[in-house]
C-alpha cells in the first residue's frame, strides 16, 4: 500500500489547476498527473489506487471514457455546487485523499450502456457511455421518428424532438430536464425519455437493464445527431440502426458515506423542508 499512488486529472480551468498544484505539492511522489489529451487508458500506471478528477461532472464523464474498461476507481471533486458524480468538494479534498490512502472508503459501481450503430450492415460505432445516448434532430428540422424494439419486440415509434436512453446515473442529467424520473444508481434499469413528444401519451419508460434496445431511424429527417454523454456527436443516416444494452464494464466510484447519494440529490435538486 505504501508504494501506491493516486492519479490526478485536472480540468482546464484556473481554480482547478490551482487546487491541483496544492495537492501535488502535498502528495509529492504519491501522485501522478494524467493528461487525457496526450495519453491513452493503456498508458495508466499499474500502481494507482484511484484517479482524482478535479473538475465537474463533464470532466468526470470524459475520464470515465478515457479509462475505458480498466477497473480503476474514480474520485470526483467538485468546485462550487456538489455534482451528481463528483461527491467530494474541494473543502474536503485533503481529508478525502488521506482516507483513500488509509483504505477508508466505499467503492460503488455505476452501470454503463454499450452503444453500437449499424449502417448498411457495417458497425460504425461501438462505445460505452456512463450517462446517456441522445438522438436529436437539428434545429428547425421536422420531428424525429424513432421506432423502438425491446428484445426484438416492437414497442412504439416515438415522434419527438429526440429520444434519450439513459442509465440510472444519467437519470439526473438530460433525461431529468426532459421530464424523466430520478432513478437511484443501484436500481438495475434503462430509461427511455422522449424529448417533447408529439403524442402526449408517449411517457418516459423504465425497463430492466437486461433488455436489449434497438432504435431504427426510418422516416426521420436527414439531419439527425447521436450524442454520447453530451460530449461526442455523430451524424446519423435515416436507415441507421442503434443497438443499446447494459455494458459488461462498470465504473467504480469512490464514496465516503453510506447514504451520500441522497445527500447529493437533496443538495443538487435544492430539496428542503422537513427534518434536517
VOGU-3710 file (C-alpha; in Angstrom, 3 decimals, decimal comma):
1> xxxxxxxxxx> 0,000/0,000/0,000  2,899/2,363/0,824  4,159/2,277/-2,759  0,791/3,079/-4,303  -0,093/6,412/-5,849  -3,152/8,339/-6,938  -3,646/9,725/-10,427  -4,850/13,306/-10,918  -6,828/14,619/-13,884  -7,202/18,405/-13,938
11> xxxxxxxxxx> -9,903/20,394/-15,706  -8,523/23,153/-17,927  -9,660/25,891/-15,556  -7,668/28,222/-13,306  -9,220/27,266/-9,960  -8,889/23,518/-10,631  -5,261/23,994/-11,677  -4,502/25,994/-8,506  -6,048/23,267/-6,328  -4,114/20,622/-8,241
21> xxxxxxxxxx> -0,798/22,402/-7,597  -1,560/22,447/-3,859  -2,427/18,740/-3,897  0,671/17,791/-5,910  2,867/19,767/-3,520  1,334/17,912/-0,555  1,492/14,424/-2,066  4,831/14,628/-3,871  5,732/11,277/-5,421  2,487/9,738/-4,129
31> xxxxxxxxxx> 0,655/11,206/-7,120  0,967/11,347/-10,890  -0,713/13,832/-13,235  -2,592/12,250/-16,131  -3,102/14,190/-19,373  -6,125/12,677/-21,089  -5,331/14,595/-24,292  -1,800/13,248/-24,645  -2,189/9,783/-23,074  -4,491/6,809/-23,520
41> xxxxxxxxxx> -6,018/4,479/-20,940  -3,295/1,978/-21,819  -0,650/4,415/-20,521  -2,035/4,428/-16,966  0,389/3,217/-14,269  -0,449/-0,104/-12,636  0,024/1,167/-9,067  -2,874/3,662/-8,941  -5,315/3,373/-6,036  -7,675/5,700/-7,857
51> xxxxxxxxxx> -7,892/8,683/-10,200  -8,868/12,007/-8,606  -10,894/14,079/-11,066  -10,569/17,810/-10,328  -13,486/19,327/-12,207  -17,204/18,868/-12,631  -19,418/16,091/-13,909  -18,363/16,811/-17,507  -14,710/16,166/-16,686  -15,734/13,035/-14,781
61> xxxxxxxxxx> -17,611/11,703/-17,842  -14,565/12,346/-20,043  -12,316/10,408/-17,648  -14,822/7,542/-17,429  -14,484/7,130/-21,200  -10,720/7,670/-21,096  -10,089/4,726/-18,744  -12,332/2,531/-20,945  -12,692/-0,886/-19,270  -9,872/-0,512/-16,722
71> xxxxxxxxxx> -11,097/-1,091/-13,179  -9,508/1,987/-11,601  -11,893/3,766/-9,200  -12,625/7,454/-9,827  -12,994/10,125/-7,157  -14,734/13,255/-8,396  -14,001/16,623/-6,781  -16,434/19,435/-7,466  -15,805/23,159/-7,179  -18,835/25,165/-6,092
81> xxxxxxxxxx> -22,095/23,195/-6,138  -21,905/19,473/-5,434  -22,202/17,441/-8,636  -24,037/14,167/-9,048  -20,827/12,336/-9,969  -18,320/14,433/-8,043  -19,355/13,696/-4,462  -16,314/15,285/-2,803  -15,993/19,061/-2,554  -12,734/20,995/-2,621
91> xxxxxxxxxx> -13,063/21,811/1,096  -12,940/18,087/1,902  -10,292/17,172/-0,672  -7,249/16,680/1,580  -9,243/14,684/4,145  -10,681/12,535/1,362  -7,215/11,846/-0,077  -5,935/10,832/3,380  -8,891/8,460/3,721  -8,085/6,930/0,316
101> xxxxxxxxxx> -4,507/6,145/1,337  -5,807/4,605/4,569  -8,294/2,496/2,606  -11,150/4,154/4,497  -13,701/4,467/1,690  -16,531/2,690/-0,113  -16,469/1,670/-3,784  -19,754/1,939/-5,630  -20,313/0,616/-9,121  -22,244/2,532/-11,769
111> xxxxxxxxxx> -23,537/0,709/-14,832  -22,728/1,852/-18,365  -24,510/1,364/-21,678  -22,943/-0,350/-24,679  -23,882/1,666/-27,799  -23,480/0,164/-31,261  -24,565/1,717/-34,565  -25,051/-0,311/-37,744  -25,053/1,334/-41,168  -25,674/-0,748/-44,295
121> xxxxxxxxxx> -24,677/-3,894/-42,415  -21,447/-2,392/-41,076  -20,775/-1,427/-37,445  -19,634/2,213/-37,384  -19,821/2,982/-33,645  -19,057/0,811/-30,604  -18,823/2,940/-27,432  -19,710/2,687/-23,733  -21,426/5,632/-22,033  -21,950/6,368/-18,345
131> xxxxxxxxxx> -24,857/8,811/-18,648  -26,800/8,590/-21,872  -27,165/8,333/-25,619  -29,340/11,061/-27,156  -30,867/11,039/-30,619  -31,598/14,643/-31,586  -32,911/16,388/-34,623  -31,134/19,503/-35,836  -32,638/22,922/-35,166  -35,760/23,697/-37,222
141> xxxxxxxxxx> -35,866/20,146/-38,543  -39,108/18,188/-38,605  -39,803/15,620/-35,870  -37,554/12,636/-35,383  -39,160/9,250/-35,901  -37,565/6,605/-33,667  -39,010/3,094/-33,898  -38,083/1,267/-30,678  -37,778/-2,521/-30,313  -37,199/-4,191/-26,936
151> xxxxxxxxxx> -35,658/-7,661/-27,168  -36,749/-7,729/-30,848  -40,374/-6,893/-29,962  -41,742/-3,647/-31,406  -42,694/-1,170/-28,669  -43,680/2,101/-30,359  -42,447/4,798/-32,712  -41,568/7,986/-30,875  -42,275/11,089/-32,942  -40,471/13,756/-30,970
161> xxxxxxxxxx> -37,635/16,262/-30,963  -35,483/13,332/-29,906  -35,066/10,337/-27,632  -32,810/9,851/-24,597  -31,649/6,392/-23,496  -30,065/6,740/-20,063  -28,513/4,777/-17,225  -29,688/5,401/-13,639  -26,612/7,636/-13,300  -27,788/9,583/-16,357
171> xxxxxxxxxx> -31,314/9,905/-14,960  -30,274/13,153/-13,239  -28,756/14,630/-16,415  -30,555/15,499/-19,694  -33,257/12,891/-19,062  -34,357/14,738/-15,915  -34,581/18,039/-17,806  -36,777/16,289/-20,401  -39,208/15,084/-17,713  -37,692/11,688/-16,939
181> xxxxxxxxxx> -37,628/10,110/-13,457  -34,813/10,240/-10,904  -33,531/6,665/-10,568  -31,171/5,533/-7,809  -27,896/4,152/-9,282  -28,471/0,791/-7,541  -31,765/0,202/-9,418  -30,880/-2,039/-12,407  -32,650/-0,248/-15,232  -32,504/1,626/-18,527
191> xxxxxxxxxx> -34,568/4,794/-19,006  -36,246/5,820/-22,274  -37,223/9,507/-22,264  -38,731/11,170/-25,351  -37,872/14,853/-25,850  -41,011/16,960/-26,427  -43,043/14,067/-27,910  -45,727/14,893/-30,492  -48,063/12,386/-28,814  -48,749/13,254/-25,183
201> xxxxxxxxxx> -49,264/9,580/-24,312  -45,567/8,923/-25,008  -44,183/8,976/-21,471  -40,735/8,153/-20,013  -40,312/4,397/-19,573  -38,178/2,417/-17,133  -37,136/-1,046/-18,377  -34,946/-3,818/-16,874  -31,260/-3,420/-17,690  -31,270/-6,946/-19,119
211> xxxxxxxxxx> -33,282/-5,569/-22,070  -31,700/-5,089/-25,487  -32,907/-1,873/-27,105  -32,949/-1,355/-30,871  -33,786/2,021/-32,410  -34,498/2,458/-36,116  -34,471/5,943/-37,601  -36,680/5,134/-40,593  -38,728/8,165/-41,543  -36,510/10,565/-39,616
221> xxxxxxxxxx> -35,048/13,644/-41,325  -31,529/13,520/-42,734  -30,008/15,808/-40,103  -30,137/13,548/-37,040  -27,341/13,506/-34,460  -26,407/10,830/-31,906  -24,748/12,425/-28,869  -22,920/10,256/-26,332  -22,613/11,500/-22,735  -23,275/15,013/-24,029
231> xxxxxxxxxx> -19,739/15,190/-25,401  -19,334/13,203/-28,623  -21,677/13,754/-31,562  -22,181/11,629/-34,674  -24,282/12,416/-37,745  -26,871/9,722/-38,402  -28,337/8,402/-41,636  -32,120/7,753/-41,812  -31,562/3,998/-42,227  -29,142/3,604/-39,314
241> xxxxxxxxxx> -29,927/1,140/-36,539  -28,797/1,828/-32,966  -28,373/-1,099/-30,556  -28,176/-0,382/-26,828  -27,678/-2,763/-23,912  -26,073/-2,757/-20,493  -22,290/-2,842/-20,843  -20,300/-5,658/-19,266  -17,990/-2,900/-17,953  -18,933/-0,698/-14,999
251> xxxxxxxxxx> -17,405/2,427/-13,486  -16,128/2,257/-9,903  -16,685/5,432/-7,875  -15,072/6,222/-4,529  -17,556/7,324/-1,880  -17,241/8,079/1,826  -20,741/7,928/3,273  -23,339/5,181/3,279  -26,180/7,428/2,169  -24,200/10,087/0,311
261> xxxxxxxxxx> -26,263/9,735/-2,896  -29,392/11,062/-1,192  -27,452/13,949/0,358  -26,051/14,863/-3,047  -29,532/14,542/-4,572  -31,134/16,848/-1,991  -28,382/19,422/-2,388  -28,308/19,357/-6,189  -32,088/19,492/-6,621  -32,397/22,041/-3,813
271> xxxxxx> -34,944/19,969/-1,901  -35,800/21,373/1,507  -38,351/21,150/4,319  -38,954/18,516/6,959  -36,261/17,286/9,298  -32,626/18,070/8,654
//
